[in-house]
Amino acid sequence: MEKTILIGGKAGQGTAVTSHLIGKVFCHLGYYVFNYRDYPSLITGGHNFNILTISANPIFSHKEKYDIIVALDQKTVDLHRKNLNAGGFILADKNLKTISENNILLGRLFKSLGVDKNIVSVVFEEVFEDKAEPIKRVFEKGYDSAETRQKLKYLGGQGEKYFISGNEAICLGAITAGMDIYFAYPITPATSILSFFAKNQSKYNIQVMQLENEIGVIIAALGASFSGAKTMVGTSGAGFALMTEGLSLAGMAEIPVVIYLGQRTAPSTGVPTYTGQGDLKFALNPGHGEFPRLVVAPGDPQEAILRTQEAFYLAAKYRLPAIILGDKHLSESNYSFDSLKESPLGNSRFILEKIPLDYESYKITKNGISPRLVPGQGPVMRANSYEHNEMGNTVESADWIIKMNDKRNRKQEELGKETKKLNPISVFGKGSNLIVSWGSTKGAIVDALPELKNFRFLQISYLKPFPGEEVLKEIKESKKVILVENNSTGLLGDIIAEQTGFIIKDKILKYDARPFTSEFLINRIKKIR
Amino acid sequence: MIPQDLNTKEENTWCPGCPDFLILEAIKKALAELVNEGKILIKDTIVVTGIGCHAKTFDYLNVSSFYGIHGRVLPTALGIKLGNPGLTVLGFGGDGDTYAEGLDHFIHNCRYNTDLKMFVHNNQVFALTVGQATPTTEKGFIGSATPLEVGEKPLNPIALALISQASFVARGYAMNMEHLKNIMKDAILHKGFAFVDILQPCIVFHDTIPYFKKNTYKLDEAHDTGNFDAALAKAQEWDYCFDSEQKIPIGIFYKKERPLFKGQSPQDKPWYTIDRKVDWPKIVGDFR
């Protein structure tokens, strides 16, 4: 069983909340749900919609054709009717006046699918808590007025599903990795990370700071990290552009920081509430000078949890900036899982508890990592943006410059050895042909794979350090290699060429600011064959 | 403790005779006295510098320190204080640093009122890049980027700090080292954001010593440091120009404690001392 429901309306009519609620109900029934969110940059009016695909089997993307349209306004009917499947139906009511009356349509939706009223009530109580009663009454009015068209089975079985967005997963990853302070300036699609942390700051004993601009944000995060806090910042490309001087500072002064970069359609303001993968090279290359860093791109919320935990662990251990590269599609879509697991790496701060005699802030070691103290523990602790000696004092001598560059470069090498053990690539499916991609495209590709005979999917998660050997091995074992990316030039293809010497000729690139669907991919891949 | 205890072995590369030596001496004396008076611990004192001549202070003081980047002394200091609220955080910046590249941070930190100190070595010129105008350079200045003179009047940082709600606003003069040291001590003991603009003539590119010698005067008890309007009036006695004889008040213009920037911190301990236990099933359970 698989059903796709589109729910649309004007901004402010509650499309996002309503779709989330529908998703949760189906999770309670034991179904897998994927919820895609599409909205322009405005507060009221316009046209927002969500597409929910519900399936008895795991699903990680939405479909292009709908079985049901829940229309909160006429525009929804006009725009989307053409994509209604044969046998599909539209739920609309011209008399709806308030957001609360949306629940009349919800009542009709669940009745038409034969869903038990009580299961929906449980979800209302979870979501709306003490405000649930009046909403339930409106819902029941709709429920009682409709006929059951088709009875959906209660799947149950493995228990309720987890229903979580990419941004929520990043928050969970950060909290369990021991984040102390989150610094940010509001920007789509990272804003919901800021609000999640702010809402839960007492619950998790964390601090949330919105500062004057993204420069202040990253610099303050480095200051707080220097004095011992585990810090994170979150932004999108436009804000990350301002942060790049801080990235060089983190690299030179060797201060841990975790950065979430949620891509939207760029350049410049671009299309600010839509998705894209145009910032790959920007994540890999920003900051003047050469310094070690980490870039990891999760493909779904489960990976977002693990990769965020890894980013915190590796940033602290190697004293460097770690970038989690996501996008609007991952950030704001909801995914369902039977279980969610955490990384076994733990949440050590990597700050010495026993204070060594003759402590040096930038001690030269075999692996390049200098043991770390924080100010206040006793010894003089220095952070220096200028080239420095082991004590952290400023130097300009050729000898020290070489020694310190070598020390920092050794950290990048060591980091590469460690990320090799953290599944830097994943391979899905079986077959002699290969689809290569990264990040949030994973969902549509994994969903398309069963329809594509003889195809494997290579997902590259660690982009720096780049797993060149592993990638080349997969490519060499394949007949046909197809690059799939949500950008217009095939940025990952360039990186693969640079790192392995292999040039991928067949590319499926989508740059209309909308995510891939499995139908789109199947259609395009079949044409290449 | 004596001031010399804060010396390092680093070679001092300031120009011989630079008033920066006096600012360095003043802070060493201020810190040593505060340690001896039991008011601060040197292990919990942190210095943050920007970029420019002033920033070399980083290498000449034997305390924990952060050699930051141009314009970003204040966000660095703010972060350090949030990371460990028990630290005494002293920012040192230049005038280009604080009033050009970092002006937005300056205004907002005046407003936030975090318990930070900001000492600005204001020589009214970009010295390390060999002589360009900064926001506090006087109208009429001829520099390497302004051969036809600076045409605009300078920014008045004392007045700006006041209207930006700084809770401690002072001006020191590097050549009056004892007086400056006392201002620094008061600033460090002030609970809140303390800003001291330090007149620091650049003897190579902007030698204002004769004018300052003639025109500076100390604010005395007749000036009420709790009176905002009086402070703003004093701030406007001198417009940072030199084309006419104006009196230049030095000392504390304004000092009034107000609620500190709490930053909505859920606790006051240094974050690195917090041991976090993770109950994964419970945390993830919220998403079922």
Chai-1 contact restraints between the chains, C-beta under 6 A:
chainA,res_idxA,chainB,res_idxB,connection_type,confidence,min_distance_angstrom,max_distance_angstrom,comment,restraint_id
A,E160,B,R288,contact,1.0,0.0,6.0,A-B,restraint_1
A,Y162,B,F287,contact,1.0,0.0,6.0,A-B,restraint_2
A,Y162,B,R288,contact,1.0,0.0,6.0,A-B,restraint_3
A,I164,B,F287,contact,1.0,0.0,6.0,A-B,restraint_4
A,T176,B,V278,contact,1.0,0.0,6.0,A-B,restraint_5
A,G178,B,R276,contact,1.0,0.0,6.0,A-B,restraint_6
A,D180,B,W271,contact,1.0,0.0,6.0,A-B,restraint_7
A,Q201,B,P266,contact,1.0,0.0,6.0,A-B,restraint_8
A,S202,B,P266,contact,1.0,0.0,6.0,A-B,restraint_9
A,N205,B,P266,contact,1.0,0.0,6.0,A-B,restraint_10
A,Q207,B,S265,contact,1.0,0.0,6.0,A-B,restraint_11
A,M209,B,G263,contact,1.0,0.0,6.0,A-B,restraint_12
A,E212,B,D104,contact,1.0,0.0,6.0,A-B,restraint_13
A,E212,B,H108,contact,1.0,0.0,6.0,A-B,restraint_14
A,G216,B,P75,contact,1.0,0.0,6.0,A-B,restraint_15
A,G216,B,H105,contact,1.0,0.0,6.0,A-B,restraint_16
A,I219,B,R72,contact,1.0,0.0,6.0,A-B,restraint_17
A,I219,B,P75,contact,1.0,0.0,6.0,A-B,restraint_18
A,I219,B,T76,contact,1.0,0.0,6.0,A-B,restraint_19
A,A220,B,P75,contact,1.0,0.0,6.0,A-B,restraint_20
A,A220,B,L78,contact,1.0,0.0,6.0,A-B,restraint_21
A,A220,B,G79,contact,1.0,0.0,6.0,A-B,restraint_22
A,G223,B,T76,contact,1.0,0.0,6.0,A-B,restraint_23
A,G223,B,G79,contact,1.0,0.0,6.0,A-B,restraint_24
A,G223,B,I80,contact,1.0,0.0,6.0,A-B,restraint_25
A,A224,B,G79,contact,1.0,0.0,6.0,A-B,restraint_26
A,A224,B,L82,contact,1.0,0.0,6.0,A-B,restraint_27
A,A224,B,G83,contact,1.0,0.0,6.0,A-B,restraint_28
A,F226,B,F66,contact,1.0,0.0,6.0,A-B,restraint_29
A,S227,B,I80,contact,1.0,0.0,6.0,A-B,restraint_30
A,S227,B,G83,contact,1.0,0.0,6.0,A-B,restraint_31
A,S227,B,N84,contact,1.0,0.0,6.0,A-B,restraint_32
A,G228,B,G83,contact,1.0,0.0,6.0,A-B,restraint_33
A,G228,B,N84,contact,1.0,0.0,6.0,A-B,restraint_34
A,G228,B,P270,contact,1.0,0.0,6.0,A-B,restraint_35
A,G228,B,W271,contact,1.0,0.0,6.0,A-B,restraint_36
A,G228,B,Y272,contact,1.0,0.0,6.0,A-B,restraint_37
A,A229,B,G83,contact,1.0,0.0,6.0,A-B,restraint_38
A,A229,B,W271,contact,1.0,0.0,6.0,A-B,restraint_39
A,L249,B,I69,contact,1.0,0.0,6.0,A-B,restraint_40
A,L340,B,V284,contact,1.0,0.0,6.0,A-B,restraint_41
A,E342,B,W280,contact,1.0,0.0,6.0,A-B,restraint_42
A,N347,B,R276,contact,1.0,0.0,6.0,A-B,restraint_43
A,R349,B,Y272,contact,1.0,0.0,6.0,A-B,restraint_44
A,I351,B,Y272,contact,1.0,0.0,6.0,A-B,restraint_45
A,V374,B,Y272,contact,1.0,0.0,6.0,A-B,restraint_46
A,P375,B,I46,contact,1.0,0.0,6.0,A-B,restraint_47
A,P375,B,S64,contact,1.0,0.0,6.0,A-B,restraint_48
A,G376,B,D44,contact,1.0,0.0,6.0,A-B,restraint_49
A,G376,B,N84,contact,1.0,0.0,6.0,A-B,restraint_50
A,G376,B,L87,contact,1.0,0.0,6.0,A-B,restraint_51
A,G378,B,K43,contact,1.0,0.0,6.0,A-B,restraint_52
A,V380,B,S64,contact,1.0,0.0,6.0,A-B,restraint_53
A,M381,B,S64,contact,1.0,0.0,6.0,A-B,restraint_54
A,R382,B,S65,contact,1.0,0.0,6.0,A-B,restraint_55
A,A383,B,F66,contact,1.0,0.0,6.0,A-B,restraint_56
A,N384,B,Y67,contact,1.0,0.0,6.0,A-B,restraint_57
A,S385,B,Y67,contact,1.0,0.0,6.0,A-B,restraint_58
A,S385,B,G68,contact,1.0,0.0,6.0,A-B,restraint_59
A,S385,B,I69,contact,1.0,0.0,6.0,A-B,restraint_60
A,Y386,B,Y67,contact,1.0,0.0,6.0,A-B,restraint_61
A,N393,B,E10,contact,1.0,0.0,6.0,A-B,restraint_62
A,N393,B,D59,contact,1.0,0.0,6.0,A-B,restraint_63
A,T394,B,D59,contact,1.0,0.0,6.0,A-B,restraint_64
